[in-house]
């Protein structure tokens, strides 16, 4: 079930059916792109206890390499209920950043795939991975809360979380956004005029990009408003973005005359 903030009687600049990642894909992409988070456990007397940890994803589950001396590990030995909060840090406004809270049971594991997944993400842990007081834990997810900044949030179904895959251009996204904003401001205006309802736009900024398309902040008479433009087909890798952008620009210019 989705819910949003902020009632608006204005017609959005783009329709809801423009191709975009669903919340499960957005959440998986966000978590897969991070290496640290806040692990929430319960103390012996029932108080929530958050602690800063490193993690990796094994399949769709977060896994941890923790010391038996750590308070969070001792808490898990008494009660395996836990959560992991993962957030990004890209927007100046902290509450505009995306974050995901994963809730479930966190239990010890000696599965080889867990070790491989963690060391692939944290190779620096190789020197202490075999210390006797360290061990692996796996958070088996039961509930997922996704917040993508203002006005984008939902409880993600567990099945959808496991079925989703991280966006294949996520690692290239920041570079693409910066390049378009710094070097192709005219193209962004053309996209806005041709493919959104902001037909008289004079300025637009790219705020995000993914395999399905990109998001804009378009200056209008009533202030900046969000818009989205879809690629002709989903991208499979970051380098494909340039070709897709050029194709859209040609189509936009032809449409605008």
C-alpha positions in Angstrom: 0.0 0.0 0.0 1.4 3.4 -1.0 0.9 6.7 0.6 2.1 10.2 -0.2 2.3 13.6 1.4 1.1 16.9 0.1 -2.3 17.3 -1.6 -2.1 18.9 -5.1 -4.9 20.0 -7.4 -2.5 20.7 -10.2 -2.2 18.4 -13.1 1.2 16.6 -12.9 3.7 17.4 -15.6 3.8 13.8 -16.6 1.3 10.9 -16.4 1.6 8.2 -13.8 2.1 5.5 -16.4 5.5 6.8 -17.6 7.9 3.8 -17.2 9.6 3.9 -13.8 11.1 1.6 -11.2 8.6 0.3 -8.7 9.2 0.7 -5.0 10.7 -2.8 -4.6 13.3 -2.0 -7.4 14.1 1.4 -5.8 14.5 -0.1 -2.4 16.8 -3.0 -3.6 18.9 -0.5 -5.6 19.3 1.8 -2.6 20.3 -1.0 -0.2 22.6 -2.7 -2.8 24.4 0.6 -3.2 25.3 1.0 0.5 27.8 -0.7 2.7 26.8 0.5 6.2 23.6 1.0 8.2 22.0 1.1 11.6 21.3 -2.3 13.1 18.4 -2.2 15.5 18.3 -4.9 18.3 16.5 -5.2 21.6 18.3 -5.0 25.0 17.6 -7.5 27.7 15.1 -5.1 29.2 13.3 -4.5 25.9 14.7 -1.1 24.8 15.6 -0.5 21.2 19.3 -0.4 20.6 20.6 0.9 17.3 24.3 0.5 16.3 26.4 1.3 13.3 27.4 -1.8 11.3 28.8 -2.9 7.9 26.6 -5.3 5.9 26.4 -7.0 2.5 23.5 -8.5 0.6 23.4 -12.3 0.2 20.7 -12.8 -2.4 18.1 -10.4 -0.9 19.1 -10.7 2.8 21.5 -8.4 4.7 24.4 -10.3 6.3 26.8 -9.1 9.0 30.2 -10.1 10.4 30.0 -9.2 14.1 32.0 -9.7 17.2 30.5 -11.7 20.1 31.6 -8.9 22.4 29.5 -6.3 20.6 26.3 -5.3 22.4 24.2 -5.9 19.4 25.4 -9.4 19.1 24.6 -10.1 22.7 21.2 -8.6 22.2 20.6 -11.0 19.3 21.5 -13.9 21.4 18.6 -13.1 23.7 16.1 -11.9 21.1 16.6 -12.4 17.4 14.1 -9.7 16.3 16.0 -6.9 14.5 15.9 -4.2 11.9 18.4 -2.6 9.5 18.0 1.1 8.5 19.9 2.0 5.3 20.0 5.5 3.9 21.6 7.4 1.0 23.3 10.7 1.3 23.0 12.6 -1.9 20.5 15.5 -1.3 21.3 18.5 0.8 18.0 18.2 2.6 18.4 15.0 4.8 14.7 14.2 4.6 14.8 14.3 0.8 17.2 11.3 0.8 15.9 7.8 0.3 16.0 5.2 3.1 14.9 1.6 3.6 14.1 -0.2 6.9 14.3 -4.0 6.8 12.7 -5.9 9.6 13.0 -9.6 10.5 14.8 -12.2 12.5 18.6 -12.0 12.6 20.3 -15.3 13.3 23.8 -16.9 13.2 24.9 -18.6 10.0 27.9 -20.5 8.7 26.7 -20.7 5.1 29.6 -20.3 2.6 27.6 -18.0 0.4 27.2 -15.5 3.2 31.0 -15.4 3.8 31.6 -15.0 0.1 29.0 -12.2 -0.3 30.3 -10.3 2.7 34.0 -10.5 1.8 33.2 -9.5 -1.8 31.6 -6.3 -0.4 34.1 -5.8 2.4 37.5 -7.3 1.3 39.2 -5.4 4.2 37.4 -7.8 6.6 39.6 -10.7 5.4 42.2 -10.2 8.1 39.7 -10.8 11.0 37.0 -12.9 9.4 38.4 -16.1 11.0 38.9 -14.7 14.5 37.2 -17.0 17.0 35.1 -14.2 18.5 33.6 -13.1 15.1 30.7 -14.7 13.3 28.2 -14.2 10.5 24.5 -13.3 11.0 21.8 -13.1 8.5 18.7 -10.9 8.7 15.8 -12.9 7.2 13.5 -10.2 6.1 9.8 -10.1 7.0 8.9 -6.5 6.3 10.3 -3.7 4.2 9.6 0.0 4.5 10.7 2.3 1.7 10.8 6.1 1.8 12.2 7.7 -1.3 12.3 11.3 0.1 9.2 13.5 0.2 6.0 12.1 -1.1 7.3 8.6 -2.1 6.8 5.8 0.4 5.3 2.4 0.9 5.5 -1.0 2.6 7.1 -3.2 0.0 5.8 -6.8 -0.3 8.4 -9.4 0.7 7.9 -11.3 -2.5 8.4 -8.1 -4.6 11.6 -7.4 -2.6 13.1 -10.8 -3.4 12.0 -10.7 -7.0 13.5 -7.2 -7.6 17.0 -6.5 -9.0 19.2 -3.5 -8.4 19.2 -1.0 -11.2 22.1 -1.8 -13.6 23.0 1.8 -14.2 23.0 2.8 -10.5 26.7 3.2 -10.3 26.8 5.5 -13.3 23.7 7.5 -12.3 25.5 10.4 -10.4 28.0 10.9 -13.3 25.2 11.0 -15.9 23.1 13.5 -13.9 26.1 15.8 -13.3 27.1 15.6 -16.9 23.7 16.5 -18.2 23.2 19.4 -15.8 26.7 20.8 -16.5 26.9 20.3 -20.2 23.5 19.8 -21.7 21.1 22.3 -20.1 19.5 23.0 -23.6 18.7 19.3 -24.0 17.0 19.1 -20.7 14.7 22.1 -21.7 13.9 20.3 -24.9 13.0 17.1 -23.1 10.7 19.1 -20.8 9.0 21.0 -23.6 8.5 17.9 -25.8 7.7 15.1 -23.4 6.0 16.9 -20.4 3.2 19.4 -20.0 5.7 22.2 -19.3 5.6 23.2 -23.0 7.0 26.7 -22.3 9.8 25.6 -19.9 12.9 27.8 -19.8 15.0 25.8 -17.4 15.1 22.2 -16.2 17.5 20.2 -14.0 18.0 16.4 -14.1 17.5 15.0 -10.6 17.8 11.3 -11.2 18.2 8.6 -13.8 17.6 4.8 -13.9 17.2 2.0 -16.4 13.7 3.2 -17.4 14.3 6.9 -17.8 15.1 10.1 -15.9 13.5 12.6 -13.6 13.6 16.4 -14.0 12.9 19.4 -11.8 11.2 21.9 -14.2 10.9 25.6 -13.4 7.3 26.8 -13.9 5.4 29.9 -13.1 4.4 28.2 -9.8 7.9 27.1 -9.0 9.9 24.0 -9.6 7.9 20.9 -10.3 8.9 17.2 -10.8 8.6 15.5 -14.2 9.7 12.2 -15.7 10.8 11.1 -19.2 11.1 7.5 -20.2 13.7 6.0 -22.5 12.5 4.2 -25.6 13.7 0.9 -24.0 15.2 -0.1 -20.6 18.9 0.3 -20.4 21.2 -2.6 -19.6 24.3 -0.7 -18.6 25.4 2.8 -17.9 27.2 3.4 -21.2 23.9 2.9 -23.0 22.6 6.2 -21.4 24.4 8.4 -23.9 22.8 6.7 -27.0 19.4 6.8 -25.3 19.7 10.5 -24.5 20.8 11.4 -28.0 17.8 9.4 -29.5 15.4 11.2 -27.2 16.9 14.6 -28.1 16.5 14.0 -31.8 12.9 13.0 -31.3 12.3 16.1 -29.0 13.7 18.5 -31.5 11.8 17.0 -34.4 8.6 17.2 -32.3 9.3 20.8 -31.4 10.0 21.8 -35.0 
